[in-house]
Amino acid sequence: MLEKGNPPTVEEALGCLCALQKSCNENELKRIQAELAREEKKGDRDKVRALLFQKQDLTKQILALK
């Protein structure tokens, strides 16, 4: 339920957006890691390489949101 009082600030809204983006990125990272494990088992080196780059980029994005 909404609390009565002062309306939320821009900073609070940006904080919420940042938290949502971080959560979304973390979920995507989990998906990539699972896919990476599957592709490693299959031996698809090209796909593994592409996934590693995606994982690295996503990790950087998550760290930048802290």
Secondary structure, 3 states (H helix, E strand, C coil): CCCCCCCCCHHHHHHHHHHHHHHHHHHHHHHHHHHHHHHHHHCCHHHHHHHHHHHHHHHHHHHHCC
